Amino acid sequence: MGNELIAQLRHSVEMASHAPFYSKLLKDNNISGETIGSIIDFRKIPFTKKGDIRGNIPSAFLSTSMSCVRRVHSSSGTKGNPTISYYSDSDIRTWQEHLCRAFRMAGLKKGDVFQTIVGFGLFSGGLGFEQAAEQYGMTVVPIGMGNTQRQVEYLRMFHVNGIITISSYLPILANYMKRHDIDPKSELQLKAILIGAEPFHEKTRDELRDFFGVPILSVYGLSELEGPGVAVECPNGNGMHVFTDAYYPEIIDPITGDVLGENCEGELVLTSLKRECMPLLRYRTGDITSLYRTKCECMSEFEWKIGYVFNRSDDMLIIRGVNIYPSQIKDIVYTYDCIYQNLQIVVKKDDDITLKIASKSSEKVENAEKGIIRDIKNWLNVTVKVEWVPTEYFDVAGKSVCVIDERTA
């Protein structure tokens, strides 16, 4: 396995060397495919960062001619300029196989009906899942995002068995069903729900799993690499299986860049092993997680798992000298059962924090407000204000914005 991995890494370096960015990077560091004889040699390659992709013209990372490019996707640009990604025919086939693995892990079968409640167009999720589901043999309802009433109508009309959506939209879907007295356990035929694109708080996931009565499984990915499908959760949970036949994962200290050991929390770094058009070497994802090996009960051949991603290295907020992650605030807020499953953190120019939250009944809950302010002060040593908003405030189609930092505006 070690020799096989080194051969894969060497091939990936050779492929990447045809891209202008990597041609210069590798030459400047006296690295080529031939110099990669061990993992230690491979780790001499400098990290690639999202800023490198955004700071260059898109073709700087293209390793083939444009005639080999079959499709172009881009990121949503939630935190800056969108990043472009190129796909060859082989890249698309590999991606589809990864998503078909996700369907198998979820217990979906040929002949099932699959509804894609994600964005289409340049966003990679919609088209990727649609084509993979068709290849898998399922009937696809490619409805896209928004129009919750129509979503529920189609779930019932077509006896949908599986859906893919983003984690911030699933509470919206559930909230609509609750308001209209729709019981998904008895009125729908769902087998599994796949979610991706955003961190998903465990308390919210547990509540929604109880409401829908089916497994809710995470699909991890990045538009810079292929989109959703880099790692997938099976029904046994406890993280996501990394498809190590296509990606080499590392965990590093986000501050020092040092490689960390198994089970240590740090920033996930990925190297593509099969991509043709746009291979990436030691790409810093910005996602904070851990990497560990396990013999899963699902009997998957992919023994390496990453933990659920709740934080990003670029999400850390420094408030009057105190370092906090949005997930730490969520952990406190969501201990109050009356709180709706979404929130927004607004950081003012003077470092004051306002939490925009909603109660499940769309009414202000004074005891919860006092408790949230008290608990955040006690546990995180920061003072916040609470602004109550209606649940409809969070009923938006697309990736939700968890943090608005007005200091950077």
N, C-alpha and C positions, 0 to 999 in steps of 0.2 A: 504493500500500500504506500509506503514511503517513497519508493522509486517511481511509482505511478503518479503520485502527487507532484513530485519534482518535475517529471516529464510534462505534466499538464501546466505547471507554472512556467516552465521554460517555453512551451508553445504559446502561452498567453503573452509572455513578454515579447516573443518574436512577432506575434500578430500586432501588438500595441505599437511596436517600433515603427510601423508604417504610418502611424498618425503623426502629423507635424509636432504636436505637443510632446508626445512621448519620445519621438526621435531625438529631440533636443535634450529632454530630461535624462534619458538613458545615456546619451553620448557624454553629457556633462559629468555624469557620475561613473563613467567607464563601465557601464553595465550592458550586457546583451544576454540573449537566451543562452549562449554558450557559457557564460560566467555563473549561471545558476546551477550550482551543484548540491545545494542544501537549503534548508529553510533559513539558516543564518545568512546565506548569500542573498536570498530573496528579500530578507528584511532590510537589506541595504538600500532598497529602492525607496525613495522619498514618498511620503503619502501624497495622494491626490485629494484635493478638497473641492467642495462645491464652488468656491470662489474661483478656482482654476477654470472650471467649465464656464462660469458666468463671465469671467474676465477675458475670455478668448472668443474668437469667432467660432461658430458651431463646428465648422469643418476642421478645426484644429485637432479634434478628437476622432475624426473619421479615418479608419484604417483601410478602407477600400475605396474604389472609385464610386462616384454617385450612381453609376449604372448598376451597381450591386445593391443599392439601397431600394428596398421594396416599400418601406413605410417610415414616416417620421412621427414621433410623439413628443410631447413636452410636459413639464411639470405644471402644476397649477400656479406656481409663483406666489404661494402664500406668504413667504418670507423674503421675497426679492424677485429679480428677473427670472422668468421661466428658464429651465434648462432643457436643451434639445437632446433627443436620443434617436439614433439611427438603427434600423432593423433590416437585416438581410432575410432572404427566404428561410435560411437555416435558423436564424435568430427567432423568427416567428414560430417555427415548428417547435423549437426547444421551449419557448414560452408557453405554447399551447399544451405541451406535454406536462409542464409543471402545474398548470391549472387543472388539467385532467386528474393529476395526482390528488389535488385538493378535493375534487369531486368524489374520488374513490374514498378518501379518508373520511369524508362527510357522510358516506353511505348512500350517495346518490347513484342512480343506475340509468342505463340506457332506456329511453322511453319516458323518463321523468320530465316534468315541466320546470323550467328554470327562468326566473324573472330577474333581469338586470336593473337594479335601482341605483345606478351610478352614472356619472357623466360620460358622454360620448365626445366625438371630435378629437382634439389633440390630446385630451386626457386619456391615458393608456387603459384605464380600467374597463370602460364600457365595451369597446370593440374587442379587447383581449378576451374578456369573459364570454362575450357573445360567440365569437368564433370557436373558442375552446369548447364551449357547451354544445355547439352544433357538431363539432368533430367527435365529441364524446357520445353523441347519439341522443341528446335531450332536445325537447321542443323548447325554443327560446322565446320569451316575451321581452323584447328589448325596449322597455318603456322609458328608461333614463330616470333623471332625478325630478323631484317635485310632484305637484298635483296629487296630494296624498289620497284624496277621495278616489281618484282613478286607480291609484296603486292598489287600494284595498278591493275595489271592484274587480280588477283583473286577477288578484290573488284568489278570489272566490270563483270567478267565472271560469278560469282555466285550470282550477284545482292544482295550483302551483305547489311543487314539492320542495324547491330550494330557491333561495334568493341570495344575491350579493348586494350589499349596500355599505355605506360608510357609517362609522359608529355613532356619529352625531345625528344621523337621520333615523336610526332605529327607535330611539325614544319618541320621536315625533310620530312615527308610524303607530307605536303602541298607544300613545296618548290619544290619537284619533280613534283608535278602536275602543278605548275605554269610554270616551265621550259618547260613542254611538252604540254602546253595549254589544260590541262584537267580541265573542270569545274565540280566539284563534285555535284553542285546543279542540273545540268541537266543530267550528265552522270553517277551518282551513285544513289543508292536507300537507302541511309543511313537514319535512323530515329534518332539515338543517338550515341554518342561517350562516352565511359567510360574511365577515366584516373586515374592513381594512381602511387604510388611508389616514387614520387618526388614532391616538391613544384611547383606550377604553377602560374606564375605571371598573375595578372588580365588583364593587357593590352594585353599580349600574348593570353590569353584565349578569350578575346573579338574579337581580330583580326581573330583568327582561327574559332570561332563560326560564324562570318560573312562570312568567306571563305567557310566553309563546309555547312553552312545553317541549322545546326541541333544543339540541345543542347549538350554541353560538360559537363559531370557530373563527379564529383570526387568520388572516392571510397577509403576510408581510412582504413588502417590496418597495422599490424606489424606481421612479421613472427613469433615472439616469442609468440603471442597470437593465431592467426589462419591464418594470412595472410590477404589479402584484404577482407573487409566485416564487419569490426567493426562498421563503420559508412558510410552512403551513402547519396549523394546529390540527391534531387528531382529536377524537372524542375523549381521550384520556386526559387531555389538558396538560397542565404543567409545562407550558411553553410551546414552541413551534419547531418542527423538524426542518433543519436547513438542508436544502438540496445540494449536498457537497459534491455531487458529480458535476455541478455547474458553477459552484462558488466556493472559494476558500475563505473561511471566516477567521478573524482575529479580534481580540478584545484588547484595547489599549487604555492607558491612563490618558484622559482627555487633556490634561495639563502638560504632562511630560512627554507623552507619546510612547512611553515604555510599554512593551507587550506584557499583558497580565496573564495569569494562569487560569486554569479551569475553575469555574464557579465564582470568579471575581467579577464584580460589577465595573463596567467601564464603557467606552465608546466602541461600537461595532465598526469594524473595518472589513470590507469585502473586496475580493479580487475575482473577476469573472474568468472562467476557465474555458468557455465555449463560444463566447460572443465573437462574431466576425466583424461587423461594421464598427462597433464602438466598444472594444474591450477596455476595462478600467482596471488599473493596478493599485492595490492598497488604497481603496477609496474610503475616505472617512465619511460614514453615513450621518454622523451627528447624533445617532440614536444611542441612548444609554440602556444597556442590558447586560446579560451575562451569558456565557457559553459553557455548556456542560454535556457530557456524554451519558447516555442512559439506554438501558434495554427496555424499550417501551412495550406495553402490553399489546399495542396495535401491530407489533411484529414488523414495523417499518425497517427497511434496510438502512435508513438514514438515522443513525444513532445520535448525531450531534444536534442539540437543541439550543435555541436562544430563548431567554425569558421574555415575557411580555414587555413591550416598550411603553413606558409611562413618561419618560423624560427625554429631552434632547439636550446636548451639550450647549446649544445656542439658545435654549429656553431659560437658562438660569437667570434669575433677576437679582440684582444687587440693590437692596433697599436700605439706605443709610448705613451701609457697611455690612448688612446681613445678607447672606446668600440663601436664596430660597428657590425651589422649583414649583411651578404651578401645581404639580401633582400633590405636593405637600398641603397646599391649601385645599385641594379637592378632597384629600383624605379626611380633613377635618369637617368640611362643609357637608359631605355626604354621610356623616354619622347621624345627621338629623333626617329622620325619615320623611319629614314634610317637604323636603327640598326636591324640586324637579331636577332631572338628571343632567342638565347643562348649566354652565355658569360662564361668566366672562370677567376677567381681571383687567381693570383699567389702572395703569400707573401714570399719575399726573407728573407734570414737570418738576414739582417740588418733592417728589418721591412719595406723596400720599397715594394710598391704594383704595380704590372703590371696587367692591364686588357686586356685579350685577347678577342677581339670582332670582329665581321664581319659586313659589310654593306650588305644590301639586294642585291646590285648590284655587290658584291664582290670587290668593289673598295674602296680605302681609302677616307674618307670624312673629310677634314681638319676642316671645321667649327664645325662639330659634335665633333671631337676630342678636340678641344679647349674648347667647351662648357661643355663637360663631365668633363674634368679636373678642369675647373673653378667651376662648380656646386658642385662637390664632395668636393672640398676644402671649399667652402662657407657653405655647409650644414652639412658636417661630420667632417670638420677640419682635413682631411688627404689629403696628396698629392699622386696622382697616375700617372703612365705612361700608355700609351695606345699602345698596339701592335695589328695591324690589321692582321687578318688571313682570309683565304677563308672560305666560309660557309661550305665547305666540312670538315673542321676541326672538326665541331660538328656533322657530320653525322656518329655517332657511334651507334652500337647496344648495348643496355644495359643501365644501369643507368649512367647518365653523372656525371662527377666529377666537381662540381662548384668551389670548393676551393682546391688549392694546397698550403699547408703551409710548406715551405721548412725549417722552424725553427724547426719543429718536426721530420724532416727526420734523 
